[in-house]
Amino acid sequence: MGQMAQTEQRAPAESKRVEKQRKTIDRAHRAPQNHRTVDRVTRILEEVVYKPGMTFAELARALDAPRSSVHGFIRGLLAKGWLYETNHRFYLGPAVYGLTLASGHIRAGLVTHTDLVALQEESGVAVFLGVQAGDHLIYVAEAGSDAIASFEARSNIRRTLLTTAGGKAMLASRSDAEREAYLRHRSKEEAQFVDQFLGEYEEIRRTRIATNLRLSGTRFAIAATVHNQTGEAVASVTLVGPSASLQPRVRKLGSVLLRHVDSWPKRSMKPREAI
C-alpha cells in the first residue's frame, strides 16, 4: 500500500514535468528561426537599400556566398520588381514602393511629390505614378483623391499592362521585339485585351496618350509615359476619374499631361529621391 501511495504521489509531479517540457518544445518551434535562403534574399535587399548602386561583385562579397547562388537570387528579385538594374548597378525596385503605397506610406524615386501635386492641381483629377515590374504595372505614388481608384491601387498593386492605361502606354513605347514577345506570351484569357491593344496601338503611338475604361465604364483613365534623360520610357503617369467628367476633356487633359511629363526629364533625377 505504501509503495502504491508513493507512486500515486509521483504521478502528478511527473505529469507536470512532461507538460512543462512539451510547452518548452512548442515555444521553441514557434520562435522565429533563420532560413538561409530568406537570409540571403533579405541581405541583398538591405545592402541595396543602404548602398544603392552596388554591383554584382560587391553584393557577392557582402553576402560571402557562391556567386552562382547570388546571381540566381538577384535574377529572381529583378523578375518580380524587388530590384532594378541600370548600368550593371542595382537599386531598390518598384515592387517595394507598391507595398508602401498599399500601406499608405508613399516613397518613390522617379518623380517628386511636388510634380504629381502640380499636375493634379492643374488637371483637377487624381494622378497615379506607375512603373513596370516584369509583366505588370505597379502604382508607386499618387496625388489627389479618387476613392475608388485609390482603393484599387492599394488592394491590387500588380496589374497586367494590357488592363491599364499606364500599362498600355508603357507597352506601346517598347521596341517591336519587346512588345511582340510580351503579346505572344499572353494567355488565352487575355486574348481580348491583346486585340484591343493592337487596335489602339497606332493611335497611342501617334498621340502618346493611352486610355482605359474600368469598373463597367464608370472610371476613365488617361496615361502617358515618363522618359529619362536618354529618352527611355521609365514610368507612366495616369489621370483617373469618373468617365462622365474625364471623357469629354480627354484632349485637353492629354495636352496638360504631356506638358508636365515632358518637363521632368530636363532636370537631374536621383534613384533614392523621396516622394
Buried (B, 14 or more C-beta within 10 A) or exposed (E): EEEEEEEEEEEEEEEEEEEEEEEEEEEEEEEEEEEEEEEBBEBBBEBBEEEBBBEBEBBBEBBEBEEEBBEEBBEEBBEEBBBBBEEEBBBBBBBBBBBBBBEEEBBBBBBBBEBBEBBBEBBBBBBBBBBBBBBBBBBBBBBBEBEBBBEBBBEEBBBBBBBBBBBBBBBBBBEEEEBEEBBEEBEEEBEEBBEBBEEBBEEBEEBBBBBBEBEEEEBBBBBBBBBBEEEEBBBBBBBBBEBEEBBEBBEEBBEBBBEBBEEBBEEEBEEEBEB
